[in-house]
Amino acid sequence: MLVTGAAGFIGSHILRYLKLRGYRVLGIDSFERASPECVEELKAVNAKVIKGDIRDLDLLRKLLRGFNAVIHAAAYVDVAESVREPIKYIANNVIGTAVVAEASATARVKRLIYLSSAAIYGEPVKIPVTEDHPARPKSPYGLSKLLGEEILKFYSSWKGLESVVLRLFNVYGLGQSRPYTGVITEFVRRATRCEPPIIFGDGNQIRDFVNVVDVARAVELSLRTELPARFVAINIGTGRAVSIAELARLVAELSGARVQPIYSSPREGDVRYSLADISRAKKVLKWEPMIDLEEGVAELLRWFNRKVRPQPRGRGS
Ligand SMILES: NC(=O)c1ccc[n+]([C@@H]2O[C@H](COP(=O)([O-])OP(=O)(O)OC[C@H]3O[C@@H](n4cnc5c(N)ncnc54)[C@H](O)[C@@H]3O)[C@@H](O)[C@H]2O)c1
């Protein structure tokens, strides 16, 4: 199968996960926003990533020969940047998804797994959010992901392309190196340097953090589960509500960093509440998260500590 955005944070974890489980996999990425750590991990397992833009229809058609599934993770993902440069997001994420859908349909790909986002819901009217909650994105990024879903819904009925839309909540894990990604990575990175976390807003905003390895597992299940319909949207979160202030306390406790958070003004495009109802993932995919937040944050802390203070090599190693 082909994984788009395979040099990025989530795409690379998926590529690696599937490769280690014996799937025949190939990645594509422009490398414009690649995660250097994740690219290293891919090299270690001999996973191949072609350099190219997903908006190149001919290239995609060629790469798709002989594959029956696509995992589409390529996108620009910076909410704040999308507020400043909305057209850039429409041009990349929406057109990119349209090209992936068209190439998949003409190459007779059977199933497409699309990494969508909780950002499509916007500010929820009730939490936890179920998949039939109204979609009212608050940022051009959220809009671009929603329009991607609409394109796939259309291709499912028009060309029979099976689509599983995974609406990811806040994903965290090893190798999320870019500054725009995840609050957990940012808090952990700062804690390992004994710097205080910066909280935008009052810290009472709610998030649902899901580990990237659990996401990779959900993708694998999406590839092999029989679907109730040709187009299915599924929330991938944990259903556990964590406030940003609580997260800051958890990171401080696990890292031992004696720091007080710095409060800054809220960011445009950020929602106040984000929490998944994951009943559908449990029912359709037989999936539920296996890595709890404490365990995931502790692992991230160990990883950052090794990066900041590399372990001395033993003699003879
Ligand atoms: N990180 C999260 O918390 C989160 C939450 C919800 C949804 N998602 C979705 O998951 C997917 C992956 O996100 P991520 O966090 O790994 O982001 P990321 O920026 O780490 O990875 C995205 C990758 O896509 C590549 N890319 C972008 N446009 C491209 C193009 N036109 N052609 C080829 N490659 C291109 C980038 O170079 C990058 O390597 C995205 O679709 C995002 O919308 C992420």
The ligand as an SDF file (V2000), in Angstrom:
LIG
                    3D

 44 48  0  0  0  0  0  0  0  0999 V2000
   -0.7810   15.6250   14.6440 N   0  0  0  0  0  0  0  0  0  0  0  0
   -2.0610   15.6150   15.0220 C   0  0  0  0  0  0  0  0  0  0  0  0
   -2.3570   15.7740   16.2120 O   0  0  0  0  0  0  0  0  0  0  0  0
   -3.1730   15.3940   14.0180 C   0  0  0  0  0  0  0  0  0  0  0  0
   -4.4820   15.4630   14.4790 C   0  0  0  0  0  0  0  0  0  0  0  0
   -5.5180   15.2520   13.5870 C   0  0  0  0  0  0  0  0  0  0  0  0
   -5.2410   14.9500   12.2680 C   0  0  0  0  0  0  0  0  0  0  0  0
   -3.9790   14.8860   11.8240 N   0  0  0  0  0  0  0  0  0  0  0  0
   -3.7490   14.5820   10.3900 C   0  0  0  0  0  0  0  0  0  0  0  0
   -2.7340   13.5860   10.2890 O   0  0  0  0  0  0  0  0  0  0  0  0
   -1.9680   13.8010    9.1060 C   0  0  0  0  0  0  0  0  0  0  0  0
   -0.4770   13.8070    9.4380 C   0  0  0  0  0  0  0  0  0  0  0  0
   -0.1880   14.8670   10.3530 O   0  0  0  0  0  0  0  0  0  0  0  0
    1.2410   15.0220   11.0420 P   0  0  0  0  0  0  0  0  0  0  0  0
    1.0170   15.5230   12.4020 O   0  0  0  0  0  0  0  0  0  0  0  0
    2.0150   13.7770   10.8430 O   0  0  0  0  0  0  0  0  0  0  0  0
    1.8790   16.2110   10.1810 O   0  0  0  0  0  0  0  0  0  0  0  0
    3.3740   16.3740    9.6200 P   0  0  0  0  0  0  0  0  0  0  0  0
    3.5100   17.7800    9.1560 O   0  0  0  0  0  0  0  0  0  0  0  0
    4.3640   15.8260   10.5730 O   0  0  0  0  0  0  0  0  0  0  0  0
    3.3720   15.4020    8.3410 O   0  0  0  0  0  0  0  0  0  0  0  0
    2.7270   15.7380    7.1340 C   0  0  0  0  0  0  0  0  0  0  0  0
    3.6460   15.3430    5.9990 C   0  0  0  0  0  0  0  0  0  0  0  0
    2.9850   15.6130    4.7630 O   0  0  0  0  0  0  0  0  0  0  0  0
    3.9360   16.1210    3.8460 C   0  0  0  0  0  0  0  0  0  0  0  0
    3.2110   16.8700    2.8140 N   0  0  0  0  0  0  0  0  0  0  0  0
    2.4410   17.9730    2.9850 C   0  0  0  0  0  0  0  0  0  0  0  0
    1.9440   18.3580    1.7910 N   0  0  0  0  0  0  0  0  0  0  0  0
    2.4140   17.4920    0.8550 C   0  0  0  0  0  0  0  0  0  0  0  0
    2.2620   17.3600   -0.5450 C   0  0  0  0  0  0  0  0  0  0  0  0
    1.5150   18.2160   -1.2610 N   0  0  0  0  0  0  0  0  0  0  0  0
    2.8770   16.3330   -1.1730 N   0  0  0  0  0  0  0  0  0  0  0  0
    3.6430   15.4390   -0.4980 C   0  0  0  0  0  0  0  0  0  0  0  0
    3.8370   15.5180    0.8450 N   0  0  0  0  0  0  0  0  0  0  0  0
    3.2240   16.5300    1.5060 C   0  0  0  0  0  0  0  0  0  0  0  0
    4.8730   16.9640    4.6860 C   0  0  0  0  0  0  0  0  0  0  0  0
    6.1400   17.1480    4.0600 O   0  0  0  0  0  0  0  0  0  0  0  0
    4.9620   16.1500    5.9850 C   0  0  0  0  0  0  0  0  0  0  0  0
    6.0820   15.2720    5.9600 O   0  0  0  0  0  0  0  0  0  0  0  0
   -2.4750   15.0990    8.4890 C   0  0  0  0  0  0  0  0  0  0  0  0
   -3.3300   14.7780    7.4180 O   0  0  0  0  0  0  0  0  0  0  0  0
   -3.2390   15.7680    9.6180 C   0  0  0  0  0  0  0  0  0  0  0  0
   -4.2950   16.5700    9.1130 O   0  0  0  0  0  0  0  0  0  0  0  0
   -2.9170   15.1160   12.6590 C   0  0  0  0  0  0  0  0  0  0  0  0
  1  2  1  0
  2  3  2  0
  2  4  1  0
  4  5  1  0
  4 44  2  0
  5  6  2  0
  6  7  1  0
  7  8  2  0
  8  9  1  0
  8 44  1  0
  9 10  1  0
  9 42  1  0
 10 11  1  0
 11 12  1  0
 11 40  1  0
 12 13  1  0
 13 14  1  0
 14 15  2  0
 14 16  1  0
 14 17  1  0
 17 18  1  0
 18 19  2  0
 18 20  1  0
 18 21  1  0
 21 22  1  0
 22 23  1  0
 23 24  1  0
 23 38  1  0
 24 25  1  0
 25 26  1  0
 25 36  1  0
 26 27  1  0
 26 35  1  0
 27 28  2  0
 28 29  1  0
 29 30  1  0
 29 35  2  0
 30 31  1  0
 30 32  2  0
 32 33  1  0
 33 34  2  0
 34 35  1  0
 36 37  1  0
 36 38  1  0
 38 39  1  0
 40 41  1  0
 40 42  1  0
 42 43  1  0
M  CHG  2   8   1  16  -1
M  END
$$$$
